[in-house]
Amino acid sequence: MSDTWEIYALRYAAKENRTRRESFLFADDHDAPHPIDFYVWVLKNGSETILVDTGFDAEEGKLRDRPIFQTPAQMLADFGLPAASIDKVIVTHMHYDHAGSLYEFRHAKLYVQPAEIEYVTGPCMCHGVLRHPFTGEHVIEMVRSLYAGNVVFCEGSREIAPGVEVHHIGGHTRGQQCVRVRTRRGWVVLASDSSHFYENYRTGKPFPIVVDMEATLKGYDTLRALAESDDHIIPGHDPLTRAWYPIIDGGSENIVQLHAAPTL
């Protein structure tokens, strides 16, 4: 088994009519437009495939005014990866847009931080502002997987496979984790929502949804320590990712290769 991986970002949804106030604390130009993309990520090394996050489905998209292009499961199938073929899913955190299709992967092992499950099933969820980005059915689905013996708790840092690691960050949620992947261009870090956009970690402007500001800011330092360079950090929602990374020859504009060097 190779410890060098390919990484593909699959964009399954987007929301255009947003402003910078929704993306950055302390943004002076808070009314300027600022669209957002929604991704899942596929890791492949020739003999194994790992999915990072499951995205949300059409029903959740309607409820939250975020229509999807395709369900993540449909995109994966078109990419040659039917959901049934994936047996490892890293769940970076439990927000609806990252854990909204867990039911498609009931057979798979789910890798999650214990702090995240404690958070989403604990007293913090008594507060609507903290509860809002979560959906109860998604949490229930995770608990079902737990009772089926399919949840693997990753306390802090853990190797998922040779060349693939998770590292606890916190900040955005209690159990937010990033994914560190060895590629042909070096160690790439999938920040997920440890940094929604390149601008978050590069300028120190946090995303407004945060449970621990200090952990969020320290998390930017952790991302940099884990990655080969700033160009090896991939944020969770930035449309620039599609502009800076190549598509597969003849492939969809919604799938880009993160193991290749950016063209920025």
C-alpha positions as MATLAB code, in Angstrom:
seq = 'MSDTWEIYALRYAAKENRTRRESFLFADDHDAPHPIDFYVWVLKNGSETILVDTGFDAEEGKLRDRPIFQTPAQMLADFGLPAASIDKVIVTHMHYDHAGSLYEFRHAKLYVQPAEIEYVTGPCMCHGVLRHPFTGEHVIEMVRSLYAGNVVFCEGSREIAPGVEVHHIGGHTRGQQCVRVRTRRGWVVLASDSSHFYENYRTGKPFPIVVDMEATLKGYDTLRALAESDDHIIPGHDPLTRAWYPIIDGGSENIVQLHAAPTL';
ca = [
       0.000    0.000    0.000;
       1.387    3.402   -1.008;
       1.577    6.188    1.561;
       1.314    8.813   -1.206;
      -2.229    9.901   -1.967;
      -4.232   11.787   -4.539;
      -6.801   14.301   -3.248;
      -9.903   15.376   -5.139;
     -12.233   18.181   -4.066;
     -15.820   17.624   -5.233;
     -18.053   20.705   -5.191;
     -21.686   19.656   -4.823;
     -23.348   22.989   -3.926;
     -22.758   26.735   -3.782;
     -24.434   29.894   -2.533;
     -23.772   33.116   -4.408;
     -25.921   35.712   -2.628;
     -23.818   36.173    0.484;
     -21.752   39.028    1.874;
     -18.418   39.247    3.642;
     -20.109   39.783    7.020;
     -21.150   36.112    6.772;
     -17.555   34.968    6.210;
     -15.326   37.168    8.387;
     -15.363   38.806   11.766;
     -13.907   42.320   11.714;
     -14.418   42.776    7.944;
     -14.553   46.471    7.042;
     -16.203   45.857    3.659;
     -18.907   43.755    5.261;
     -21.539   44.312    2.553;
     -19.323   43.215   -0.353;
     -20.364   39.992   -2.123;
     -18.727   36.782   -0.928;
     -19.946   33.454   -2.368;
     -19.319   30.085   -0.749;
     -18.752   26.587   -2.148;
     -19.569   23.265   -0.495;
     -17.189   20.328   -0.936;
     -16.480   16.758    0.008;
     -12.988   15.346   -0.517;
     -11.791   11.999   -1.856;
      -8.404   10.486   -0.963;
      -7.050    7.715   -3.234;
      -3.740    5.837   -3.226;
      -4.308    3.105   -5.788;
      -5.462    0.471   -3.333;
      -7.658    2.375   -0.874;
     -10.176    5.213   -0.912;
     -11.100    7.458    2.013;
     -13.927   10.000    1.968;
     -13.616   13.208    3.959;
     -17.085   14.426    5.003;
     -20.416   13.468    3.431;
     -22.018   16.816    2.582;
     -25.777   17.368    2.684;
     -28.659   16.190    0.518;
     -31.335   17.988   -1.517;
     -33.841   18.084    1.352;
     -31.359   19.751    3.700;
     -30.384   22.139    0.917;
     -33.985   23.283    0.542;
     -34.393   23.753    4.280;
     -31.273   25.920    4.446;
     -31.637   27.703    1.085;
     -28.560   26.035   -0.326;
     -29.653   24.129   -3.434;
     -27.308   21.391   -4.561;
     -26.034   20.548   -8.050;
     -25.939   16.845   -7.217;
     -25.979   14.890   -4.009;
     -22.467   13.989   -2.877;
     -23.396   10.312   -3.276;
     -24.384   10.950   -6.908;
     -21.143   12.825   -7.560;
     -19.129   10.016   -6.027;
     -20.932    7.434   -8.162;
     -20.253    9.465  -11.315;
     -16.614    9.611  -10.199;
     -16.559    5.816  -10.117;
     -17.025    5.518   -6.367;
     -20.481    4.258   -5.391;
     -21.190    4.895   -1.719;
     -21.141    1.159   -0.988;
     -17.502    0.993   -2.111;
     -16.298    3.446    0.550;
     -15.513    1.911    3.927;
     -13.707    4.813    5.654;
     -15.224    8.265    6.180;
     -13.448   10.999    8.115;
     -16.034   13.346    9.649;
     -14.256   16.644   10.282;
     -17.175   17.918   12.369;
     -20.921   17.451   12.655;
     -22.332   20.595   11.023;
     -25.094   19.866    8.511;
     -22.921   20.565    5.461;
     -20.239   18.092    6.515;
     -22.261   15.275    8.109;
     -25.607   15.609    6.329;
     -25.446   12.374    4.321;
     -24.160    9.904    6.886;
     -27.090    7.616    6.095;
     -25.468    6.869    2.709;
     -22.470    5.337    4.512;
     -23.980    3.199    7.290;
     -21.622    0.371    6.350;
     -18.485    2.533    6.687;
     -16.245    3.285    9.646;
     -16.662    6.918   10.712;
     -13.617    8.683   12.169;
     -14.538   11.549   14.501;
     -13.185   13.382   17.535;
     -14.834   12.352   20.834;
     -15.074   16.042   21.739;
     -17.435   16.530   18.800;
     -19.882   13.862   19.922;
     -19.784   15.182   23.487;
     -20.481   18.658   22.109;
     -23.429   17.791   19.850;
     -25.131   15.626   22.486;
     -24.403   17.846   25.486;
     -25.724   20.978   27.210;
     -24.264   23.369   24.611;
     -27.091   22.267   22.318;
     -29.572   23.942   24.683;
     -28.509   27.223   23.033;
     -30.127   27.891   19.680;
     -27.211   29.889   18.316;
     -24.847   26.935   18.882;
     -27.405   24.358   17.765;
     -28.351   26.102   14.506;
     -25.601   24.673   12.226;
     -26.436   21.129   13.341;
     -29.392   18.956   12.369;
     -30.773   16.527   14.918;
     -31.277   13.706   12.416;
     -27.612   13.866   11.448;
     -26.592   13.524   15.089;
     -28.988   10.605   15.491;
     -27.442    8.961   12.430;
     -24.001    9.230   14.023;
     -25.334    7.648   17.218;
     -26.834    4.817   15.159;
     -23.417    4.192   13.644;
     -21.885    4.273   17.118;
     -24.281    1.588   18.348;
     -23.605   -0.441   15.205;
     -19.919   -0.460   16.111;
     -18.917    1.746   13.190;
     -17.546    4.856   14.935;
     -13.816    5.215   15.557;
     -12.926    7.945   18.060;
      -9.755    9.869   17.243;
      -8.532   11.531   20.433;
      -6.334   14.434   19.356;
      -4.126   13.136   16.536;
      -4.388    9.760   14.831;
      -3.146    7.990   11.721;
      -6.083    6.721    9.648;
      -3.857    5.025    7.073;
      -0.185    5.425    6.155;
       0.048    8.987    4.837;
      -3.332   10.122    6.217;
      -3.679   11.720    9.656;
      -6.334   13.651   11.567;
      -5.506   16.387   14.066;
      -7.856   18.017   16.542;
      -8.225   21.782   16.080;
     -11.444   22.827   17.851;
     -12.566   26.433   17.639;
     -15.320   26.267   15.020;
     -16.814   23.354   16.961;
     -15.430   21.506   19.986;
     -14.307   18.557   17.907;
     -13.309   20.206   14.643;
     -10.444   18.246   13.073;
      -8.265   18.732   10.007;
      -6.851   16.038    7.730;
      -3.155   15.838    6.817;
      -2.374   13.920    3.630;
       0.949   12.959    2.070;
       0.899   13.704   -1.672;
       3.451   13.858   -4.461;
       3.898   17.583   -3.693;
       4.300   17.049    0.041;
       1.990   17.203    3.041;
      -1.347   18.825    2.172;
      -3.747   19.820    4.956;
      -7.492   19.780    4.401;
      -8.483   22.460    6.880;
     -12.209   21.837    6.512;
     -13.827   24.513    8.686;
     -10.704   25.167   10.705;
     -10.470   27.810    7.972;
     -13.435   28.261    5.650;
     -11.547   30.543    3.253;
      -7.906   31.263    2.440;
      -8.396   34.730    3.877;
      -9.418   33.386    7.292;
      -6.045   31.854    8.141;
      -3.889   34.155    6.023;
      -5.180   37.367    7.621;
      -6.370   36.102   11.015;
     -10.029   36.973   10.377;
     -12.132   34.164   11.859;
     -15.393   32.876   10.418;
     -18.325   34.159   12.521;
     -19.552   30.720   13.657;
     -17.168   29.897   16.473;
     -17.411   28.243   19.879;
     -13.832   29.014   21.010;
     -12.068   32.023   19.509;
      -8.681   31.247   21.053;
      -8.720   27.706   19.665;
      -9.699   29.055   16.251;
      -6.744   31.440   16.139;
      -4.300   28.847   17.480;
      -5.708   26.488   14.886;
      -4.345   28.665   12.094;
      -0.864   28.133   13.547;
      -1.491   24.391   13.751;
      -2.533   24.237   10.105;
       0.696   25.961    9.103;
       2.779   23.657   11.298;
       1.235   20.579    9.673;
       1.448   21.757    6.047;
       4.493   22.116    3.807;
       3.537   25.750    3.115;
       0.513   28.037    2.932;
      -0.047   26.693   -0.582;
      -0.542   23.250    0.977;
      -3.500   24.356    3.142;
      -6.929   23.817    1.577;
      -9.811   25.676    3.250;
     -13.249   24.153    3.546;
     -15.423   26.418    1.400;
     -13.406   28.725   -0.826;
     -14.376   29.108   -4.521;
     -10.725   30.021   -5.165;
      -9.846   26.354   -4.747;
     -11.552   25.604   -8.059;
      -9.780   28.542   -9.692;
      -6.334   27.557   -8.431;
      -6.302   23.771   -8.878;
      -6.588   21.771  -12.114;
      -9.549   19.695  -13.162;
      -9.089   16.169  -14.491;
      -8.550   16.102  -18.255;
     -12.013   16.071  -19.771;
     -13.559   16.104  -16.310;
     -16.113   18.218  -14.505;
     -15.286   21.769  -13.476;
     -16.638   20.798  -10.060;
     -13.831   18.304   -9.368;
     -10.263   19.543   -8.894;
      -6.983   17.825   -8.044;
      -5.379   19.017   -4.827;
      -2.345   16.746   -5.115;
      -1.277   18.879   -8.077;
       0.454   22.220   -7.607;
      -1.839   25.269   -7.572;
      -1.782   27.591  -10.566;
      -2.283   30.801   -8.566;
];
